[in-house]
């Protein structure tokens, strides 16, 4: 296993003085790009829960007060409440930060959403992200943010992704920070992979690339909440931050259009993205379909499209998504959050909530179905005899089968990536942005 690291470059823990409140707000250039006043005139994301699978979130940070729900740690260590590693807190703040006081602190793109913090590690220092995904789904998350990555695949992840898809939950993950092919879990079919751009909306040179990348977002010189050194704020580069912004944009769309499937939410995001300068053909392996534009995603006239949208077909489980916004189990038990995911070394087989009842339903109504078919056949035959010159109207086409619709790039399957950390606000990141993986944690996913 590879040591998990966050996918934000340069989290350096140095005792630099805290940045002033004005510096924090003024340096959030991404919020100026998003034009928050226009976005918030439509929605702030109220009623949507975003799960942040990461190093834990500090619920007591002043910029996140009242935004963080009770979370979960698959390892049982209570690490979902994280204060020693600022990465998870930073990601949460870019999604749901609301600042504090008189225009102080970090403001996120969707300050009306709730954050569901989930620790990324499982028992015995193994990867806990598949269990974390299932727990998030069972506890009403509509969007799951995974700003983690690495080169090693987890054989249990595809079924976790299929479980989320079957319950209409969108997973957004960072592509990686090594200028290499997209890492896992973002490379897992069914996940929306994200690249990072700078203030000029040019691709960040270290942003990973591949056909799995569907969107890009601001990820360079990003200020976020979190205890870096002696201060409460950090600044850094990475696809982690870009992923947080795409997750926030997805949450805004889910708030405005609650009946869209996860794939249709992704459809609105890609169809409204801005075309990168100098890119003639989309999708591009670095930018995807372009840079996310939340206001346009909320206001443009975009057909709902197929159920699957641009997302690749998940490789595991029963991927059939619930209609009309999806149905989750609501209050899933935390006593056995990994139920159905298999043992750590086993290929997981997620037990879908629909499959356990399907055989009973078929057995009870099988005879009635046969009788109904016979009756319909008789009615159709009589109708044709009455008016041979008029053909029966065709049935409108239903949703496309679960899978990537024709024209979307096929998902490829390779290894979970990683991103270095961020220096405290006010410090320039050193050359090379050395990675600083958390000690003692082993996980195929590495933070970005």
C-alpha positions as MATLAB code, in Angstrom:
seq = 'XXXXXXXXXXXXXXXXXXXXXXXXXXXXXXXXXXXXXXXXXXXXXXXXXXXXXXXXXXXXXXXXXXXXXXXXXXXXXXXXXXXXXXXXXXXXXXXXXXXXXXXXXXXXXXXXXXXXXXXXXXXXXXXXXXXXXXXXXXXXXXXXXXXXXXXXXXXXXXXXXXXXXXXXXXXXXXXXXXXXXXXXXXXXXXXXXXXXXXXXXXXXXXXXXXXXXXXXXXXXXXXXXXXXXXXXXXXXXXXXXXXXXXXXXXXXXXXXXXXXXXXXXXXXXXXXXXXXXXXXXXXXXXXXXXXXXXXXXXXXXXXXXXXXXXXXXXXXXXXXXXXXXXXXXXXXXXXXXXXXXXXXXXXXXXXXXXXXXXXXXXXXXXXXXXXXXXXXXXXXXXXXXXXXXXXXXXXXXXXXXXXXXXXXXXXXXXXXXXXXXXXXXXXXXXXXXXXXXXXXXXXXXXXX';
ca = [
       0.000    0.000    0.000;
       1.078    3.575   -0.564;
       1.036    6.206    2.153;
      -1.994    8.424    1.750;
      -1.261   12.022    1.011;
      -3.524   14.951    0.355;
      -3.969   16.257   -3.154;
      -3.096   19.848   -2.395;
       0.472   20.895   -2.978;
       2.548   22.260   -0.134;
       0.822   21.931    3.238;
       3.857   23.113    5.195;
       3.468   23.496    8.939;
       5.549   26.524    9.770;
       5.022   29.083   12.483;
       4.249   32.052   10.283;
       1.958   34.829   11.505;
      -1.726   34.467   10.663;
      -2.899   36.263    7.574;
      -5.273   39.143    8.088;
      -8.965   38.670    7.389;
      -8.790   41.075    4.455;
      -5.963   39.054    2.913;
      -7.954   35.836    3.232;
     -11.038   37.166    1.489;
      -9.175   39.221   -1.090;
      -6.953   36.301   -2.081;
      -9.917   34.029   -2.845;
      -9.634   34.773   -6.555;
     -11.766   31.754   -7.430;
     -14.786   33.394   -5.792;
     -14.375   36.388   -8.070;
     -14.266   34.047  -11.057;
     -17.435   32.298   -9.858;
     -19.217   35.646   -9.253;
     -20.772   34.502   -6.010;
     -23.483   37.166   -5.862;
     -24.981   35.895   -9.110;
     -24.667   32.265   -8.066;
     -26.234   32.889   -4.672;
     -29.125   34.780   -6.243;
     -30.187   31.356   -7.489;
     -29.199   29.074   -4.578;
     -26.608   28.639   -1.857;
     -27.068   24.868   -1.813;
     -29.514   24.613    1.060;
     -30.855   21.141    1.715;
     -27.909   19.275    0.177;
     -25.324   17.247    2.096;
     -21.801   16.837    0.726;
     -19.633   14.070    2.174;
     -15.930   14.905    2.492;
     -13.837   11.714    2.637;
     -10.510   13.005    3.839;
      -8.243   13.454    6.865;
     -11.078   14.743    9.032;
     -12.782   18.126    9.387;
     -12.489   20.575   12.267;
     -16.105   21.454   13.132;
     -14.943   24.211   15.470;
     -13.214   26.309   12.853;
     -15.070   29.645   12.878;
     -15.638   29.536    9.117;
     -17.446   26.175    9.393;
     -19.559   26.806   12.490;
     -22.887   25.026   12.121;
     -21.977   23.528    8.747;
     -20.478   20.195    9.869;
     -22.639   17.174   10.695;
     -21.610   14.255   12.920;
     -19.428   12.044   10.760;
     -17.767    8.651   10.724;
     -14.383    6.961   10.884;
     -14.272    3.435    9.368;
     -11.228    2.680   11.530;
     -13.152    3.425   14.708;
     -10.631    6.026   15.851;
     -12.824    9.099   15.753;
     -10.586   10.756   13.167;
     -13.502   12.261   11.268;
     -12.999   15.194   13.642;
      -9.627   16.321   12.346;
      -7.496   19.144   13.695;
      -3.909   17.962   13.198;
      -4.093   17.696    9.388;
      -5.716   20.772    7.793;
      -6.517   19.176    4.440;
     -10.053   17.977    5.151;
     -10.958   21.229    6.878;
      -9.641   23.146    3.884;
     -11.692   21.101    1.425;
     -14.818   21.544    3.542;
     -14.250   25.298    3.703;
     -14.030   25.648   -0.085;
     -17.370   23.867   -0.339;
     -19.349   25.260    2.594;
     -17.242   27.937    4.312;
     -19.310   30.897    5.446;
     -16.646   33.128    6.912;
     -17.195   34.785   10.273;
     -17.534   38.191   11.844;
     -17.502   41.199    9.551;
     -16.467   39.724    6.189;
     -13.689   37.697    7.779;
     -12.433   34.260    6.790;
     -12.972   31.829    3.942;
     -16.228   31.711    2.007;
     -17.039   28.577    0.043;
     -18.940   28.256   -3.214;
     -21.988   26.618   -1.592;
     -22.266   27.925    1.993;
     -25.785   26.577    2.384;
     -24.791   22.904    2.225;
     -23.979   20.631    5.134;
     -20.665   18.777    5.350;
     -20.591   15.093    6.305;
     -16.992   14.381    7.394;
     -15.692   10.828    6.921;
     -12.166    9.643    7.645;
     -10.396    7.942    4.760;
      -8.730    5.133    6.739;
     -10.109    1.772    7.777;
      -9.158   -0.746   10.474;
      -5.521   -1.761   10.552;
      -4.396    1.274    8.560;
      -6.006   -0.092    5.415;
      -7.935    1.980    2.931;
     -11.410    2.813    4.219;
     -12.724    4.794    1.256;
     -15.077    2.086   -0.086;
     -16.753    1.805    3.343;
     -16.772    5.587    3.579;
     -18.607    5.869    0.260;
     -21.298    3.424    1.334;
     -21.720    5.132    4.711;
     -22.068    8.501    2.990;
     -24.724    7.118    0.656;
     -26.631    5.574    3.566;
     -26.552    8.891    5.419;
     -28.124   11.029    2.727;
     -25.098   12.578    1.037;
     -25.989   13.694   -2.481;
     -22.409   14.493   -3.489;
     -19.220   12.765   -2.286;
     -15.894   14.634   -2.466;
     -12.725   12.513   -2.570;
      -9.663   14.752   -2.748;
      -7.390   11.737   -2.440;
      -5.501    9.650   -4.926;
      -2.755    7.164   -5.628;
      -1.338    4.779   -8.173;
      -2.809    1.621   -6.662;
      -6.345    0.457   -7.376;
      -8.609   -0.860   -4.643;
     -10.553   -3.926   -5.877;
     -13.445   -3.003   -3.601;
     -13.887    0.486   -4.992;
     -15.872   -0.340   -8.166;
     -18.687   -1.880   -6.140;
     -18.730    1.126   -3.832;
     -19.057    3.401   -6.874;
     -21.872    1.234   -8.239;
     -23.606    1.420   -4.848;
     -23.453    5.214   -4.987;
     -24.712    5.249   -8.581;
     -27.622    2.956   -7.748;
     -28.642    5.416   -5.017;
     -28.173    8.451   -7.254;
     -25.127    9.910   -5.483;
     -22.463   11.742   -7.484;
     -18.800   11.052   -6.622;
     -16.246   13.739   -7.509;
     -12.511   12.973   -7.181;
      -9.199   14.678   -7.898;
      -7.174   13.535  -10.889;
      -3.755   13.861   -9.207;
      -0.811   16.236   -8.943;
       2.023   14.545  -10.799;
       1.479   15.445  -14.483;
       0.737   11.783  -15.137;
      -2.313    9.684  -16.048;
      -5.336   10.084  -13.776;
      -4.931    8.309  -10.453;
      -7.343    6.198   -8.444;
     -10.066    6.494   -7.268;
     -10.750    9.219   -9.875;
      -9.865    6.653  -12.550;
     -12.585    4.287  -11.376;
     -15.453    4.205  -13.915;
     -18.451    6.175  -12.691;
     -16.482    8.902  -10.880;
     -16.236   12.495  -12.126;
     -12.491   13.276  -12.293;
     -11.294   16.874  -11.969;
      -8.211   18.788  -13.128;
      -6.872   22.119  -11.839;
      -6.441   25.484  -13.570;
      -4.704   28.701  -12.512;
      -5.999   32.271  -12.313;
      -5.697   32.628  -16.090;
      -7.773   29.464  -16.479;
      -4.766   27.640  -17.881;
      -4.191   24.050  -16.855;
      -1.896   23.673  -13.849;
       1.279   21.923  -15.126;
       1.083   19.216  -12.444;
      -2.577   18.403  -13.029;
      -2.983   14.778  -14.111;
      -4.603   13.978  -17.424;
      -6.571   11.321  -19.267;
      -9.966   10.540  -20.797;
     -11.452   10.243  -17.300;
     -11.117   14.022  -16.721;
     -14.517   15.601  -17.296;
     -14.051   19.051  -15.740;
     -11.429   21.447  -14.462;
     -11.676   24.155  -11.790;
      -9.523   26.673   -9.899;
      -6.734   24.887   -8.042;
      -3.717   27.201   -7.917;
      -2.906   29.610   -5.054;
      -6.102   28.662   -3.286;
      -6.675   29.946    0.256;
      -8.556   27.580    2.574;
      -9.374   27.192    6.260;
      -7.216   24.969    8.445;
      -4.498   25.153   11.062;
      -1.272   25.648    9.129;
       1.520   26.465   11.561;
       0.237   29.019   14.029;
      -2.446   30.383   11.713;
      -5.965   29.349   10.772;
      -5.522   29.471    7.006;
      -3.466   27.749    4.320;
      -2.605   28.457    0.704;
      -1.561   25.957   -1.925;
      -2.030   24.336   -5.314;
      -3.653   21.076   -6.301;
      -6.492   19.152   -7.834;
      -7.885   18.662   -4.318;
      -9.066   22.253   -4.246;
     -10.396   22.056   -7.797;
     -12.367   18.965   -6.800;
     -13.911   20.788   -3.848;
     -15.186   23.504   -6.173;
     -16.715   20.997   -8.576;
     -18.371   19.188   -5.660;
     -19.792   22.513   -4.486;
     -21.063   23.296   -7.995;
     -22.704   19.859   -8.139;
     -24.370   20.547   -4.778;
     -25.761   23.837   -6.105;
     -27.214   22.034   -9.131;
     -28.717   19.361   -6.894;
     -30.346   22.075   -4.786;
     -31.844   23.807   -7.833;
     -32.762   20.631   -9.745;
     -33.471   17.953   -7.106;
     -35.050   15.536   -9.594;
     -31.985   15.183  -11.802;
     -29.979   11.994  -11.572;
     -26.306   12.134  -10.635;
     -25.418   11.677  -14.297;
     -27.727   14.492  -15.322;
     -26.114   16.769  -12.739;
     -22.762   15.967  -14.336;
     -24.371   16.674  -17.716;
     -25.340   20.210  -16.668;
     -21.847   20.842  -15.337;
     -20.046   19.728  -18.499;
     -22.498   21.358  -20.917;
     -22.162   24.722  -19.141;
     -18.365   24.660  -18.696;
     -16.258   27.295  -20.456;
     -14.161   26.142  -23.400;
     -10.456   26.578  -22.616;
      -8.574   29.024  -24.819;
      -6.639   27.292  -27.569;
      -8.468   23.967  -27.165;
     -10.227   23.017  -30.396;
     -11.661   19.640  -29.480;
     -13.547   18.572  -26.375;
     -13.239   16.635  -24.214;
      -9.604   17.489  -23.671;
      -7.473   15.101  -21.601;
      -6.353   17.942  -19.314;
      -9.392   20.231  -19.124;
     -12.141   17.715  -19.760;
     -15.111   19.637  -21.153;
     -13.778   22.891  -19.744;
     -13.709   25.000  -16.587;
     -16.751   24.699  -14.351;
     -19.176   27.650  -14.355;
     -21.706   27.301  -11.521;
     -23.989   30.181  -12.524;
     -24.301   28.915  -16.083;
     -24.910   25.386  -14.778;
     -27.836   26.763  -12.774;
     -29.341   28.983  -15.469;
     -28.587   27.653  -18.956;
     -31.278   25.825  -20.920;
     -29.762   22.344  -20.921;
     -31.811   19.205  -21.648;
     -31.665   16.670  -18.832;
     -30.110   14.102  -21.137;
     -29.706   10.425  -20.414;
     -29.771    9.012  -16.910;
     -26.057    8.236  -17.042;
     -24.957   11.528  -18.562;
     -21.212   11.749  -19.285;
     -20.264    9.403  -16.450;
     -18.709    6.074  -17.390;
     -20.585    2.922  -16.490;
     -19.538    1.669  -13.038;
     -17.821   -1.692  -13.193;
     -19.324   -3.244  -10.049;
     -22.723   -4.006   -8.560;
     -26.152   -3.044   -9.906;
     -25.727    0.496  -11.225;
     -29.390    1.275  -11.996;
     -29.974    4.710  -10.422;
     -33.154    5.596   -8.639;
     -35.358    8.073  -10.477;
     -36.583   11.445   -9.301;
     -33.597   12.380   -7.207;
     -32.883    8.921   -5.908;
     -33.716    7.174   -2.683;
     -31.213    6.385   -0.009;
     -31.722    4.301    3.059;
     -31.676    7.470    5.105;
     -30.274    6.422    8.447;
     -27.979    3.543    7.656;
     -26.557    1.709   10.624;
     -23.067    2.698   11.672;
     -22.598   -0.597   13.420;
     -21.685   -2.355   10.198;
     -20.911    0.365    7.650;
     -18.884   -1.985    5.494;
     -21.675   -4.533    5.120;
     -21.719   -5.924    1.616;
     -18.245   -4.629    0.761;
     -16.454   -7.866    1.537;
     -13.348   -8.539    3.551;
     -10.299   -6.267    3.118;
      -8.661   -8.616    0.647;
     -11.805   -9.870   -1.056;
     -13.478   -8.638   -4.215;
     -16.505   -6.782   -2.824;
     -20.060   -7.550   -3.767;
     -22.323   -4.719   -2.667;
     -25.813   -5.795   -1.720;
     -28.148   -3.320   -3.353;
     -31.288   -2.339   -1.481;
     -33.391   -3.282   -4.527;
     -31.967   -6.705   -5.296;
     -33.090   -8.343   -2.060;
     -36.764   -7.675   -2.843;
     -36.757   -8.168   -6.609;
     -37.178  -12.005   -6.604;
     -40.158  -11.731   -4.254;
     -41.827   -9.136   -6.414;
     -41.361  -11.202   -9.556;
     -42.682  -14.351   -7.910;
     -45.810  -12.642   -6.624;
     -46.837  -10.920   -9.826;
     -45.369  -13.211  -12.469;
     -48.711  -14.763  -13.396;
     -50.425  -11.396  -13.533;
     -47.760  -10.041  -15.873;
     -48.275  -12.907  -18.316;
     -52.060  -12.352  -18.275;
     -51.606   -8.627  -18.845;
     -49.359   -9.254  -21.859;
     -51.977  -11.532  -23.400;
     -54.707   -8.893  -22.904;
     -52.559   -6.169  -24.452;
     -51.795   -8.387  -27.448;
     -55.519   -8.972  -28.043;
     -56.306   -5.245  -27.791;
     -53.531   -4.362  -30.239;
     -54.667   -6.997  -32.725;
     -58.265   -5.777  -32.612;
     -57.146   -2.181  -33.069;
     -55.135   -3.076  -36.144;
     -58.099   -4.913  -37.652;
     -60.311   -1.872  -37.100;
     -57.997    0.526  -38.876;
     -55.243   -1.102  -40.887;
     -54.248    2.226  -42.394;
     -53.262    3.746  -39.050;
     -50.224    2.453  -37.172;
     -50.011    2.433  -33.436;
     -48.029    5.324  -32.014;
     -44.550    4.325  -30.867;
     -43.644    4.371  -27.236;
     -41.316    7.224  -26.361;
     -37.785    6.102  -25.663;
     -36.968    5.715  -21.998;
     -33.688    6.567  -20.331;
     -30.595    5.209  -21.997;
     -29.255    2.013  -20.484;
     -26.947    2.612  -17.566;
     -23.595    3.318  -19.167;
     -21.706    5.952  -21.072;
     -23.978    7.209  -23.901;
     -22.717    7.050  -27.453;
     -20.153    9.743  -28.091;
     -18.806    9.968  -24.554;
     -15.205    8.816  -24.106;
     -14.846    5.305  -22.711;
     -13.448    5.105  -19.205;
     -10.086    3.419  -18.842;
      -8.878    1.450  -15.877;
      -5.419    2.014  -14.436;
      -3.817    2.924  -10.550;
      -4.897    6.146   -6.420;
      -2.908    9.380   -6.660;
      -1.650   12.048   -4.496;
      -1.051   15.649   -3.941;
       1.453   17.494   -1.848;
       0.207   19.970    0.848;
      -0.090   23.866    1.166;
       2.077   26.392    2.936;
       0.475   28.641    5.472;
      -1.209   31.734    4.126;
       1.360   34.326    3.226;
       4.197   31.914    2.431;
       5.287   31.101   -1.102;
       5.355   27.352   -1.704;
       8.887   25.984   -2.082;
      10.051   24.512   -5.407;
       8.769   21.034   -6.081;
       5.999   21.127   -3.458;
       7.303   18.132   -1.528;
       4.656   15.664   -0.417;
       3.990   15.267    3.245;
       1.917   12.090    3.687;
       0.393   11.555    7.130;
       2.588    9.219    9.138;
       1.393    5.729    9.942;
      -1.473    5.687    7.447;
      -1.407    3.200    4.615;
      -3.864    3.531    1.816;
      -3.835    3.058   -1.957;
      -5.341    6.540   -2.247;
      -3.071    9.506   -1.801;
      -4.348   12.972   -1.203;
      -4.172   15.559   -3.911;
];
